[in-house]
Each structure stands twice: as C-alpha cells, then as structure tokens.
C-alpha cells in the first residue's frame, strides 16, 4: 500500500503516491444499484463554484445541473475546506443529508498540478506525481511504479498504481486530506502522512 516512506524530523512520512479512477458522480438509486451489492456508493457531489458564493456560503452548480446553496461554516470549523474556493473552480463536496450545508470541500482546480517530495533513497532528488483533469495522473521520476488514475471518493483521495514486479494488479489506496493550498498537498493513511510541494 504505497508505503515508500521517508521520515522527517517532527513530521510524519513523506512519500510518492498514485491515483485512481475518474470522477464518480452522485446518482439516485435505481435498479442498477441492486447489481452492486457490497460496493460503497460515492456520495461526493461534483460541480463548479457559482457566482453567489461568499465567505460562509458556497453556491455549487452540480454536474447534474442542480444549483445548491450550501453553508460552509461547519466545514470551516472542522478544517474540512481544502484548497479554498473561487468562482469557476471545480469542486468535490460532501454535504449533510438535507444538502443545505457542506461538510467537506475539496478544490479540484487547486489539486491539479505537479507535486513533488524529496526522494527518500538519496535525500536530494525529487519525485512525485502530476495530477491532471479527468482522473489522469503520471509519475515524476518514479520508474518503479506506473500511475494509473485518481479520484475523489466520498471526500477522500483515491489513488491507484501498478508496482514494478507486482504483475498487472492495481493497488488502490484511499487517503484523507490534511492540507491543500497553492503550494502544499498533505494527505494521510492512518498514522502515515504524505507531504508534497508544488513543482513550479
């Protein structure tokens, strides 16, 4: 499970990762759901930040064409707004059951780009991944693994990779966001933290 870890002083592990599957959109229950018993449904709502958004309110124009006006006070209090939001940004949002408040916001526009960390083997070169639209991800100086795809699944970052010597089997790992801004990306799996800086 993506555990090429380099321990930093006072910080948790730093590593290079992978990514999984394109964006999965929220769908209403229908007959096809009965064929997917045991598969957890993705409740993430994907869309674009609308012009009526403000400091504590997010207007989300969803991919299904709905306009949601969501309070973001709870998400901000719980530090669950990652990458901020501005008009036109593409977002992945978790909401309460009544869809009146956002409980988690991930700015996919901010997530796009090249992210690198020090190579744990030599300590001076950089390695990482390039996250692009449509679930596309490519490794940066990582010959030992093939990056396949990424997605946001129930508010978490899902990454998939095929490792050298592991045949053709994809490893899929899910990570909690810890920090996302213009320069930093941090996510974790359990007690392991993975820290990246944006490559300019």
MDTraj code that builds the backbone (N, CA, C; nanometers):
import mdtraj as md
import numpy as np

residues = "UNK UNK UNK UNK UNK UNK UNK UNK UNK UNK UNK UNK UNK UNK UNK UNK UNK UNK UNK UNK UNK UNK UNK UNK UNK UNK UNK UNK UNK UNK UNK UNK UNK UNK UNK UNK UNK UNK UNK UNK UNK UNK UNK UNK UNK UNK UNK UNK UNK UNK UNK UNK UNK UNK UNK UNK UNK UNK UNK UNK UNK UNK UNK UNK UNK UNK UNK UNK UNK UNK UNK UNK UNK UNK UNK UNK UNK UNK UNK UNK UNK UNK UNK UNK UNK UNK UNK UNK UNK UNK UNK UNK UNK UNK UNK UNK UNK UNK UNK UNK UNK UNK UNK UNK UNK UNK UNK UNK UNK UNK UNK UNK UNK UNK UNK UNK UNK UNK UNK UNK UNK UNK UNK UNK UNK UNK UNK UNK UNK UNK UNK UNK UNK UNK UNK UNK UNK UNK UNK UNK UNK UNK UNK UNK UNK UNK UNK UNK UNK UNK UNK UNK UNK UNK UNK UNK UNK UNK UNK UNK UNK UNK UNK UNK UNK UNK UNK UNK UNK UNK UNK UNK UNK UNK UNK UNK UNK UNK UNK UNK UNK UNK UNK UNK UNK UNK UNK UNK UNK UNK UNK UNK UNK UNK UNK UNK UNK UNK UNK UNK".split()
xyz = np.array([
    [0.0811, -0.1202, 0.0000],
    [0.0000, 0.0000, 0.0000],
    [0.0846, 0.1255, 0.0000],
    [0.1453, 0.1648, -0.0998],
    [0.2107, 0.2945, -0.1130],
    [0.2856, 0.3351, 0.0115],
    [0.3836, 0.2573, 0.0569],
    [0.4498, 0.2886, 0.1810],
    [0.5993, 0.3090, 0.1660],
    [0.6461, 0.3730, 0.0587],
    [0.7861, 0.4098, 0.0426],
    [0.8066, 0.5334, 0.1272],
    [0.8360, 0.5141, 0.2545],
    [0.8260, 0.6259, 0.3487],
    [0.9618, 0.6827, 0.3850],
    [0.9682, 0.8122, 0.3882],
    [1.0867, 0.8809, 0.4374],
    [1.0447, 0.9636, 0.5568],
    [1.0976, 0.9358, 0.6754],
    [1.0579, 1.0064, 0.7970],
    [1.1321, 1.1381, 0.8081],
    [1.0607, 1.2462, 0.8325],
    [1.1227, 1.3761, 0.8537],
    [1.1128, 1.4104, 1.0009],
    [1.2066, 1.4933, 1.0499],
    [1.2078, 1.5307, 1.1913],
    [1.0819, 1.6084, 1.2240],
    [1.0126, 1.5642, 1.3290],
    [0.8925, 1.6311, 1.3748],
    [0.7746, 1.6188, 1.2816],
    [0.7888, 1.5443, 1.1732],
    [0.6796, 1.5268, 1.0783],
    [0.6592, 1.3780, 1.0544],
    [0.5498, 1.3451, 0.9953],
    [0.5310, 1.2048, 0.9616],
    [0.5918, 1.1769, 0.8260],
    [0.5581, 1.0616, 0.7700],
    [0.6237, 1.0147, 0.6491],
    [0.5969, 1.1002, 0.5274],
    [0.6957, 1.1041, 0.4393],
    [0.6809, 1.1729, 0.3109],
    [0.6986, 1.0671, 0.2034],
    [0.6111, 1.0666, 0.1064],
    [0.6163, 0.9592, 0.0073],
    [0.5615, 1.0025, -0.1265],
    [0.5855, 0.9245, -0.2269],
    [0.5250, 0.9490, -0.3562],
    [0.4093, 0.8535, -0.3742],
    [0.3007, 0.8991, -0.4368],
    [0.1779, 0.8229, -0.4392],
    [0.1310, 0.7908, -0.5791],
    [0.0012, 0.7617, -0.5824],
    [-0.0641, 0.7246, -0.7054],
    [-0.2049, 0.7771, -0.7110],
    [-0.2826, 0.7320, -0.8102],
    [-0.4169, 0.7845, -0.8204],
    [-0.5167, 0.6900, -0.8826],
    [-0.6451, 0.7146, -0.8605],
    [-0.7450, 0.6187, -0.9071],
    [-0.8625, 0.6798, -0.9789],
    [-0.9149, 0.6085, -1.0665],
    [-1.0372, 0.6176, -1.1440],
    [-1.0927, 0.7553, -1.1733],
    [-1.1482, 0.8010, -1.2730],
    [-1.2035, 0.9339, -1.2931],
    [-1.3096, 0.9690, -1.1929],
    [-1.3589, 1.0886, -1.1988],
    [-1.4597, 1.1343, -1.1034],
    [-1.5853, 1.0495, -1.1126],
    [-1.6359, 1.0105, -0.9951],
    [-1.7600, 0.9362, -0.9899],
    [-1.8682, 1.0339, -0.9464],
    [-1.9762, 1.0457, -1.0219],
    [-2.0777, 1.1444, -0.9891],
    [-2.1874, 1.0825, -0.9041],
    [-2.2548, 1.1668, -0.8277],
    [-2.3630, 1.1209, -0.7430],
    [-2.4812, 1.0830, -0.8303],
    [-2.5396, 0.9657, -0.8041],
    [-2.6557, 0.9213, -0.8802],
    [-2.7660, 0.8823, -0.7840],
    [-2.8913, 0.8925, -0.8300],
    [-3.0001, 0.8490, -0.7450],
    [-3.0165, 0.6981, -0.7579],
    [-3.0817, 0.6387, -0.6577],
    [-3.0983, 0.4941, -0.6543],
    [-3.1861, 0.4486, -0.7699],
    [-3.1414, 0.3445, -0.8366],
    [-3.2244, 0.2819, -0.9375],
    [-3.1921, 0.1330, -0.9408],
    [-3.2472, 0.0632, -1.0388],
    [-3.2288, -0.0807, -1.0429],
    [-3.0841, -0.1226, -1.0519],
    [-3.0002, -0.0438, -1.1191],
    [-2.8603, -0.0814, -1.1367],
    [-2.7877, -0.0915, -1.0034],
    [-2.8360, -0.0167, -0.9015],
    [-2.7710, -0.0225, -0.7709],
    [-2.7824, -0.1606, -0.7083],
    [-2.8879, -0.2337, -0.7422],
    [-2.9055, -0.3660, -0.6833],
    [-2.8012, -0.4629, -0.7349],
    [-2.7364, -0.4300, -0.8446],
    [-2.6328, -0.5164, -0.9006],
    [-2.4974, -0.4912, -0.8375],
    [-2.4881, -0.3877, -0.7513],
    [-2.3598, -0.3506, -0.6944],
    [-2.3588, -0.3683, -0.5435],
    [-2.4177, -0.4779, -0.4971],
    [-2.4191, -0.5057, -0.3543],
    [-2.2759, -0.5202, -0.3049],
    [-2.2440, -0.4543, -0.1939],
    [-2.1086, -0.4621, -0.1391],
    [-2.0177, -0.3517, -0.1887],
    [-2.0621, -0.2739, -0.2881],
    [-1.9829, -0.1621, -0.3390],
    [-2.0345, -0.0339, -0.2739],
    [-1.9462, 0.0355, -0.2020],
    [-1.9885, 0.1580, -0.1338],
    [-2.0197, 0.2674, -0.2343],
    [-2.1325, 0.3331, -0.2142],
    [-2.1745, 0.4388, -0.3049],
    [-2.0939, 0.5652, -0.2801],
    [-2.0660, 0.6386, -0.3862],
    [-1.9930, 0.7643, -0.3753],
    [-2.0933, 0.8786, -0.3589],
    [-2.0924, 0.9416, -0.2413],
    [-2.1863, 1.0488, -0.2122],
    [-2.1275, 1.1871, -0.2430],
    [-2.0087, 1.1927, -0.2999],
    [-1.9486, 1.3210, -0.3354],
    [-2.0315, 1.3893, -0.4438],
    [-2.0539, 1.5196, -0.4262],
    [-2.1224, 1.5985, -0.5288],
    [-2.0153, 1.6795, -0.6017],
    [-2.0104, 1.6654, -0.7326],
    [-1.9109, 1.7356, -0.8137],
    [-1.9769, 1.8510, -0.8890],
    [-1.9042, 1.9603, -0.9016],
    [-1.9595, 2.0737, -0.9745],
    [-1.8642, 2.1913, -0.9774],
    [-1.9197, 2.3076, -1.0086],
    [-1.8407, 2.4299, -1.0243],
    [-1.8912, 2.5342, -0.9257],
    [-1.8002, 2.6107, -0.8695],
    [-1.8344, 2.7168, -0.7748],
    [-1.9067, 2.8296, -0.8481],
    [-2.0256, 2.8655, -0.7989],
    [-2.1072, 2.9673, -0.8637],
    [-2.0795, 3.1086, -0.8144],
    [-2.1345, 3.2061, -0.8845],
    [-2.1086, 3.3475, -0.8567],
    [-2.1689, 3.3955, -0.7249],
    [-2.2678, 3.3222, -0.6715],
    [-2.3318, 3.3654, -0.5471],
    [-2.2568, 3.3166, -0.4227],
    [-2.1419, 3.2543, -0.4420],
    [-2.0628, 3.2065, -0.3282],
    [-2.0070, 3.3248, -0.2494],
    [-1.9956, 3.3067, -0.1171],
    [-1.9421, 3.4105, -0.0294],
    [-1.8566, 3.3441, 0.0775],
    [-1.8176, 3.4220, 0.1795],
    [-1.7268, 3.3713, 0.2815],
    [-1.7806, 3.2458, 0.3499],
    [-1.9078, 3.2445, 0.3860],
    [-1.9645, 3.1308, 0.4581],
    [-2.0729, 3.0571, 0.3796],
    [-2.0820, 3.0881, 0.2511],
    [-2.1823, 3.0233, 0.1661],
    [-2.1171, 2.9791, 0.0353],
    [-2.1490, 2.8585, -0.0056],
    [-2.0972, 2.8057, -0.1309],
    [-2.2140, 2.7766, -0.2234],
    [-2.2125, 2.8396, -0.3396],
    [-2.3087, 2.8036, -0.4436],
    [-2.2397, 2.7029, -0.5346],
    [-2.2965, 2.5835, -0.5427],
    [-2.2381, 2.4777, -0.6246],
    [-2.3323, 2.4458, -0.7396],
    [-2.2838, 2.4644, -0.8620],
    [-2.3582, 2.4232, -0.9807],
    [-2.3124, 2.2812, -1.0112],
    [-2.3954, 2.1842, -0.9759],
    [-2.3530, 2.0446, -0.9838],
    [-2.3480, 1.9951, -1.1278],
    [-2.2761, 1.8844, -1.1479],
    [-2.2661, 1.8261, -1.2816],
    [-2.4014, 1.7794, -1.3335],
    [-2.4957, 1.7541, -1.2431],
    [-2.6290, 1.7107, -1.2853],
    [-2.7201, 1.8291, -1.3174],
    [-2.6681, 1.9522, -1.3005],
    [-2.7446, 2.0715, -1.3354],
    [-2.8168, 2.1378, -1.2204],
    [-2.8064, 2.0811, -1.1002],
    [-2.8702, 2.1414, -0.9833],
    [-2.7852, 2.2568, -0.9306],
    [-2.8518, 2.3541, -0.8697],
    [-2.7823, 2.4633, -0.8020],
    [-2.8040, 2.4475, -0.6526],
    [-2.6962, 2.4248, -0.5788],
    [-2.7032, 2.4059, -0.4342],
    [-2.6432, 2.5277, -0.3654],
    [-2.7143, 2.5807, -0.2676],
    [-2.6618, 2.6889, -0.1855],
    [-2.6313, 2.6316, -0.0480],
    [-2.5032, 2.6153, -0.0194],
    [-2.4583, 2.5400, 0.0971],
    [-2.3870, 2.6294, 0.1975],
    [-2.4211, 2.6145, 0.3232],
    [-2.3427, 2.6781, 0.4290],
    [-2.2102, 2.6034, 0.4408],
    [-2.1004, 2.6775, 0.4578],
    [-1.9701, 2.6121, 0.4759],
    [-1.9135, 2.6373, 0.6158],
    [-1.9968, 2.6893, 0.7041],
    [-1.9494, 2.7204, 0.8392],
    [-1.8990, 2.5967, 0.9120],
    [-1.9752, 2.4874, 0.9067],
    [-1.9340, 2.3645, 0.9749],
    [-1.8040, 2.3110, 0.9171],
    [-1.7946, 2.3086, 0.7844],
    [-1.6737, 2.2581, 0.7196],
    [-1.5518, 2.3412, 0.7588],
    [-1.5691, 2.4730, 0.7665],
    [-1.4575, 2.5590, 0.8057],
    [-1.4193, 2.5374, 0.9519],
    [-1.5195, 2.5233, 1.0371],
    [-1.4911, 2.4998, 1.1792],
    [-1.4141, 2.3703, 1.2006],
    [-1.4461, 2.2704, 1.1196],
    [-1.3804, 2.1396, 1.1310],
    [-1.2543, 2.1302, 1.0442],
    [-1.2151, 2.2414, 0.9826],
    [-1.0975, 2.2468, 0.8938],
    [-1.1078, 2.1436, 0.7813],
    [-1.2254, 2.1423, 0.7200],
    [-1.2522, 2.0482, 0.6127],
    [-1.2759, 2.1177, 0.4782],
    [-1.2197, 2.2363, 0.4624],
    [-1.2206, 2.3046, 0.3327],
    [-1.0779, 2.3023, 0.2814],
    [-1.0541, 2.2278, 0.1731],
    [-0.9197, 2.2068, 0.1218],
    [-0.9031, 2.2753, -0.0140],
    [-0.8155, 2.3742, -0.0180],
    [-0.7896, 2.4459, -0.1421],
    [-0.8761, 2.5682, -0.1620],
    [-0.9602, 2.6020, -0.0623],
    [-1.0476, 2.7180, -0.0746],
    [-1.1474, 2.7008, -0.1882],
    [-1.2075, 2.8121, -0.2306],
    [-1.2971, 2.8078, -0.3464],
    [-1.3154, 2.9479, -0.4010],
    [-1.3252, 2.9564, -0.5315],
    [-1.3488, 3.0829, -0.6019],
    [-1.4375, 3.0528, -0.7214],
    [-1.5047, 3.1552, -0.7696],
    [-1.5979, 3.1375, -0.8809],
    [-1.5276, 3.0692, -0.9986],
    [-1.5911, 2.9643, -1.0494],
    [-1.5368, 2.8914, -1.1636],
    [-1.4521, 2.7710, -1.1272],
    [-1.4113, 2.7598, -1.0003],
    [-1.3306, 2.6449, -0.9587],
    [-1.4140, 2.5177, -0.9620],
    [-1.3495, 2.4086, -0.9979],
    [-1.4158, 2.2775, -0.9940],
    [-1.3994, 2.2201, -0.8538],
    [-1.5118, 2.1743, -0.7949],
    [-1.5123, 2.1301, -0.6557],
    [-1.5697, 1.9898, -0.6412],
    [-1.5260, 1.9232, -0.5347],
    [-1.5844, 1.7972, -0.4902],
    [-1.6334, 1.8220, -0.3483],
    [-1.7623, 1.8008, -0.3230],
    [-1.8234, 1.8432, -0.1971],
    [-1.9009, 1.7290, -0.1329],
    [-1.8849, 1.7153, -0.0020],
    [-1.9699, 1.6282, 0.0789],
    [-2.0673, 1.7185, 0.1526],
    [-2.1941, 1.6762, 0.1614],
    [-2.2964, 1.7586, 0.2251],
    [-2.3666, 1.6820, 0.3381],
    [-2.4463, 1.7561, 0.4155],
    [-2.5339, 1.6905, 0.5121],
    [-2.6487, 1.6245, 0.4365],
    [-2.7314, 1.5477, 0.5070],
    [-2.8357, 1.4710, 0.4391],
    [-2.9400, 1.5591, 0.3714],
    [-2.9630, 1.6786, 0.4249],
    [-3.0608, 1.7686, 0.3634],
    [-3.0006, 1.8538, 0.2522],
    [-2.8711, 1.8387, 0.2297],
    [-2.7992, 1.9120, 0.1253],
    [-2.8140, 2.0627, 0.1406],
    [-2.8036, 2.1080, 0.2660],
    [-2.8076, 2.2511, 0.2950],
    [-2.6726, 2.3028, 0.3446],
    [-2.5830, 2.2106, 0.3790],
    [-2.4525, 2.2500, 0.4314],
    [-2.3448, 2.1572, 0.3771],
    [-2.2275, 2.2143, 0.3494],
    [-2.1120, 2.1341, 0.3091],
    [-2.0396, 2.0856, 0.4342],
    [-2.0073, 1.9583, 0.4380],
    [-1.9287, 1.9049, 0.5494],
    [-1.7826, 1.8904, 0.5118],
    [-1.7537, 1.8904, 0.3808],
    [-1.6162, 1.8818, 0.3308],
    [-1.6124, 1.9375, 0.1895],
    [-1.5107, 2.0164, 0.1609],
    [-1.4937, 2.0742, 0.0270],
    [-1.3502, 2.0502, -0.0187],
    [-1.3354, 1.9937, -0.1380],
    [-1.2030, 1.9764, -0.1986],
    [-1.2026, 2.0522, -0.3306],
    [-1.1083, 2.1437, -0.3458],
    [-1.0963, 2.2217, -0.4690],
    [-1.0106, 2.1427, -0.5678],
    [-1.0765, 2.0824, -0.6660],
    [-1.0045, 2.0018, -0.7646],
    [-0.9168, 2.0893, -0.8540],
    [-0.9565, 2.2136, -0.8743],
    [-0.8737, 2.3043, -0.9544],
    [-0.7386, 2.3264, -0.8864],
    [-0.7411, 2.3460, -0.7543],
    [-0.6167, 2.3622, -0.6785],
    [-0.5357, 2.2330, -0.6769],
    [-0.6035, 2.1197, -0.6768],
    [-0.5360, 1.9893, -0.6722],
    [-0.4571, 1.9597, -0.7994],
    [-0.4992, 2.0179, -0.9117],
    [-0.4290, 1.9920, -1.0376],
    [-0.2867, 2.0476, -1.0322],
    [-0.1920, 1.9736, -1.0890],
    [-0.0553, 2.0228, -1.0978],
    [0.0472, 1.9155, -1.0668],
    [0.1727, 1.9572, -1.0597],
    [0.2840, 1.8670, -1.0311],
    [0.3218, 1.8795, -0.8844],
    [0.3231, 1.7663, -0.8134],
    [0.3521, 1.7624, -0.6707],
    [0.4733, 1.6741, -0.6456],
    [0.5721, 1.7271, -0.5713],
    [0.6960, 1.6526, -0.5502],
    [0.7379, 1.6532, -0.4034],
    [0.8221, 1.5562, -0.3702],
    [0.8802, 1.5446, -0.2369],
    [1.0229, 1.4925, -0.2525],
    [1.1047, 1.5077, -0.1504],
    [1.2411, 1.4559, -0.1576],
    [1.2398, 1.3045, -0.1726],
    [1.3268, 1.2554, -0.2567],
    [1.3424, 1.1113, -0.2743],
    [1.3993, 1.0516, -0.1458],
    [1.3276, 0.9568, -0.0816],
    [1.3757, 0.9010, 0.0448],
    [1.5025, 0.8172, 0.0308],
    [1.5371, 0.7804, -0.0925],
    [1.6547, 0.6962, -0.1135],
    [1.7826, 0.7790, -0.1140],
    [1.7840, 0.8896, -0.1913],
    [1.9088, 0.9676, -0.1980],
    [1.9023, 1.0987, -0.1181],
    [1.7816, 1.1449, -0.0834],
    [1.7695, 1.2619, 0.0022],
    [1.7917, 1.3955, -0.0642],
    [1.8158, 1.4001, -0.1967],
    [1.8371, 1.5295, -0.2623],
    [1.7601, 1.5453, -0.3930],
    [1.7278, 1.4366, -0.4614],
    [1.6471, 1.4477, -0.5830],
    [1.4987, 1.4495, -0.5453],
    [1.4151, 1.4807, -0.6422],
    [1.2724, 1.4911, -0.6153],
    [1.1943, 1.3873, -0.6949],
    [1.0839, 1.3439, -0.6366],
    [0.9941, 1.2505, -0.7020],
    [0.8516, 1.2877, -0.6644],
    [0.7550, 1.2393, -0.7401],
    [0.6177, 1.2729, -0.7065],
    [0.5210, 1.2335, -0.8154],
    [0.4209, 1.3182, -0.8370],
    [0.3169, 1.2854, -0.9340],
    [0.2582, 1.4123, -0.9931],
    [0.2070, 1.3968, -1.1142],
    [0.1404, 1.5053, -1.1853],
    [-0.0074, 1.4708, -1.1937],
    [-0.0923, 1.5499, -1.1263],
    [-0.2364, 1.5255, -1.1233],
    [-0.3033, 1.6145, -1.2265],
    [-0.3820, 1.5526, -1.3137],
    [-0.4458, 1.6265, -1.4219],
    [-0.5958, 1.6010, -1.4246],
    [-0.6651, 1.6778, -1.5061],
    [-0.8106, 1.6632, -1.5168],
    [-0.8465, 1.5252, -1.5707],
    [-0.9681, 1.4812, -1.5363],
    [-1.0190, 1.3565, -1.5912],
    [-0.9620, 1.2319, -1.5267],
    [-0.9062, 1.2436, -1.4060],
    [-0.8519, 1.1264, -1.3383],
    [-0.7160, 1.0831, -1.3876],
    [-0.6500, 1.1676, -1.4673],
    [-0.5181, 1.1327, -1.5225],
    [-0.4092, 1.1679, -1.4226],
    [-0.3143, 1.0769, -1.4039],
    [-0.2003, 1.1028, -1.3162],
    [-0.0773, 1.0363, -1.3760],
    [0.0363, 1.1018, -1.3651],
    [0.1628, 1.0474, -1.4147],
    [0.2687, 1.0620, -1.3068],
    [0.3580, 0.9660, -1.3007],
    [0.4665, 0.9721, -1.2044],
    [0.5729, 1.0719, -1.2458],
    [0.6396, 1.1299, -1.1483],
    [0.7543, 1.2173, -1.1722],
    [0.8761, 1.1486, -1.1123],
    [0.9672, 1.1036, -1.1976],
    [1.0886, 1.0332, -1.1551],
    [1.0567, 0.9106, -1.0685],
    [0.9614, 0.8306, -1.1161],
    [0.9248, 0.7090, -1.0432],
    [0.9155, 0.5911, -1.1399],
    [1.0283, 0.5334, -1.1707],
    [1.0330, 0.4235, -1.2673],
    [0.9818, 0.2926, -1.2082],
    [0.9749, 0.2846, -1.0751],
    [0.9374, 0.1585, -1.0103],
    [0.7866, 0.1368, -1.0039],
    [0.7079, 0.2370, -1.0455],
    [0.5633, 0.2205, -1.0432],
    [0.4988, 0.2954, -1.1583],
    [0.3834, 0.2451, -1.1989],
    [0.3068, 0.3084, -1.3056],
    [0.1793, 0.3663, -1.2460],
    [0.1665, 0.4966, -1.2518],
    [0.0471, 0.5614, -1.2007],
    [-0.0678, 0.5395, -1.2987],
    [-0.1855, 0.5081, -1.2447],
    [-0.2999, 0.4767, -1.3292],
    [-0.4051, 0.5877, -1.3303],
    [-0.4558, 0.6263, -1.2138],
    [-0.5630, 0.7249, -1.2107],
    [-0.5861, 0.7744, -1.0687],
    [-0.6673, 0.8797, -1.0562],
    [-0.7031, 0.9342, -0.9257],
    [-0.8507, 0.9719, -0.9273],
    [-0.9100, 0.9812, -0.8089],
    [-1.0467, 1.0310, -0.7977],
    [-1.0723, 1.0792, -0.6556],
    [-1.1795, 1.1524, -0.6380],
    [-1.2284, 1.1879, -0.5049],
    [-1.3468, 1.0962, -0.4785],
    [-1.3371, 1.0166, -0.3728],
    [-1.4416, 0.9194, -0.3418],
    [-1.4871, 0.9404, -0.1980],
    [-1.6121, 0.9826, -0.1819],
    [-1.6663, 1.0162, -0.0503],
    [-1.5747, 1.1120, 0.0258],
    [-1.5273, 1.2129, -0.0474],
    [-1.4466, 1.3176, 0.0131],
    [-1.3013, 1.2819, 0.0372],
    [-1.2589, 1.1650, -0.0061],
    [-1.1208, 1.1209, 0.0146],
    [-1.0499, 1.1077, -0.1198],
    [-0.9176, 1.1142, -0.1149],
    [-0.8380, 1.0986, -0.2358],
    [-0.8107, 0.9503, -0.2574],
    [-0.8538, 0.8992, -0.3714],
    [-0.8330, 0.7586, -0.4040],
    [-0.7287, 0.7497, -0.5156],
    [-0.6242, 0.6731, -0.4923],
    [-0.5125, 0.6635, -0.5852],
    [-0.4867, 0.5175, -0.6227],
    [-0.4538, 0.4948, -0.7484],
    [-0.4250, 0.3592, -0.7955],
    [-0.2914, 0.3556, -0.8672],
    [-0.2189, 0.2424, -0.8518],
    [-0.0860, 0.2284, -0.9099],
    [-0.0589, 0.0818, -0.9399],
    [0.0245, 0.0590, -1.0387],
    [0.0783, -0.0751, -1.0627],
    [0.2267, -0.0689, -1.0310],
    [0.2721, -0.1533, -0.9370],
    [0.4113, -0.1516, -0.8940],
    [0.4966, -0.2461, -0.9766],
    [0.6219, -0.2087, -0.9916],
    [0.7178, -0.2927, -1.0623],
    [0.7295, -0.4269, -0.9906],
    [0.7184, -0.5354, -1.0679],
    [0.7284, -0.6689, -1.0101],
    [0.5989, -0.7191, -0.9507],
    [0.4939, -0.6382, -0.9577],
    [0.3652, -0.6778, -0.8993],
    [0.2658, -0.7277, -1.0014],
    [0.3140, -0.7607, -1.1222],
    [0.2231, -0.8032, -1.2271],
    [0.1420, -0.6865, -1.2784],
    [0.0187, -0.7140, -1.3186],
    [-0.0691, -0.6096, -1.3720],
    [-0.1764, -0.5684, -1.2717],
    [-0.1639, -0.6118, -1.1475],
    [-0.2659, -0.5826, -1.0483],
    [-0.2533, -0.4402, -0.9955],
    [-0.3641, -0.3670, -0.9969],
    [-0.3651, -0.2305, -0.9450],
    [-0.3791, -0.2313, -0.7937],
    [-0.2994, -0.1466, -0.7284],
    [-0.3167, -0.1208, -0.5857],
    [-0.3964, 0.0083, -0.5729],
    [-0.5046, 0.0037, -0.4994],
    [-0.5874, 0.1217, -0.4782],
    [-0.5860, 0.1559, -0.3299],
    [-0.5513, 0.2791, -0.2990],
    [-0.5433, 0.3230, -0.1603],
    [-0.6232, 0.4525, -0.1452],
    [-0.6887, 0.4677, -0.0307],
    [-0.7699, 0.5848, -0.0025],
    [-0.7046, 0.6673, 0.1078],
    [-0.6988, 0.7982, 0.0875],
    [-0.6293, 0.8889, 0.1793],
    [-0.7210, 1.0019, 0.2238],
    [-0.7054, 1.0445, 0.3472],
    [-0.7745, 1.1614, 0.3993],
    [-0.6931, 1.2859, 0.3676],
    [-0.7600, 1.3910, 0.3219],
    [-0.6913, 1.5176, 0.3012],
    [-0.6561, 1.5792, 0.4368],
    [-0.5374, 1.6359, 0.4455],
    [-0.4933, 1.7079, 0.5647],
    [-0.4740, 1.8554, 0.5321],
    [-0.4145, 1.8829, 0.4162],
    [-0.3905, 2.0212, 0.3750],
    [-0.3837, 2.0280, 0.2233],
    [-0.4399, 2.1333, 0.1674],
    [-0.4281, 2.1616, 0.0249],
    [-0.4357, 2.3113, 0.0066],
    [-0.3307, 2.3686, -0.0524],
    [-0.3326, 2.5096, -0.0886],
    [-0.2475, 2.5280, -0.2135],
    [-0.2140, 2.6507, -0.2455],
    [-0.1413, 2.6784, -0.3698],
    [-0.0052, 2.6107, -0.3743],
    [0.0554, 2.5861, -0.2587],
    [0.1924, 2.5337, -0.2548],
    [0.2084, 2.3972, -0.1894],
    [0.1093, 2.3526, -0.1122],
    [0.1258, 2.2311, -0.0324],
    [0.0103, 2.1337, -0.0500],
    [0.0442, 2.0060, -0.0501],
    [-0.0536, 1.8986, -0.0509],
    [-0.0099, 1.7966, 0.0538],
    [-0.0965, 1.7728, 0.1524],
    [-0.0681, 1.6723, 0.2554],
    [-0.1912, 1.5846, 0.2697],
    [-0.1701, 1.4537, 0.2655],
    [-0.2787, 1.3612, 0.2937],
    [-0.2240, 1.2464, 0.3761],
    [-0.3145, 1.1661, 0.4317],
    [-0.2683, 1.0603, 0.5217],
    [-0.3485, 0.9329, 0.5041],
    [-0.2834, 0.8241, 0.5402],
    [-0.3483, 0.6946, 0.5515],
    [-0.3164, 0.6443, 0.6914],
    [-0.4149, 0.6440, 0.7782],
    [-0.3893, 0.6079, 0.9171],
    [-0.2946, 0.7070, 0.9822],
    [-0.1823, 0.6564, 1.0361],
    [-0.0842, 0.7425, 1.1019],
    [0.0255, 0.7903, 1.0075],
    [0.0200, 0.7507, 0.8824],
    [0.1228, 0.7878, 0.7851],
    [0.0806, 0.9116, 0.7072],
    [0.1645, 1.0144, 0.7110],
    [0.1375, 1.1412, 0.6432],
    [0.2296, 1.1539, 0.5222],
    [0.1737, 1.2044, 0.4115],
    [0.2474, 1.2202, 0.2878],
    [0.2447, 1.3677, 0.2475],
    [0.3620, 1.4284, 0.2389],
    [0.3721, 1.5727, 0.2183],
    [0.4388, 1.6045, 0.0838],
    [0.3756, 1.6940, 0.0095],
    [0.4263, 1.7345, -0.1208],
    [0.4290, 1.8867, -0.1330],
    [0.5179, 1.9343, -0.2176],
    [0.5215, 2.0752, -0.2542],
    [0.4921, 2.0868, -0.4023],
    [0.4303, 2.1976, -0.4419],
    [0.4007, 2.2149, -0.5843],
    [0.5287, 2.2456, -0.6601],
    [0.5487, 2.1762, -0.7695],
    [0.6647, 2.1996, -0.8553],
    [0.6296, 2.3080, -0.9550],
    [0.7063, 2.4159, -0.9543],
    [0.6767, 2.5298, -1.0424],
    [0.7418, 2.5127, -1.1786],
])
top = md.Topology()
chain = top.add_chain()
for i, resn in enumerate(residues, 1):
    res = top.add_residue(resn, chain, resSeq=i)
    for name in ("N", "CA", "C"):
        top.add_atom(name, md.element.get_by_symbol(name[0]), res)
traj = md.Trajectory(xyz[None], top)
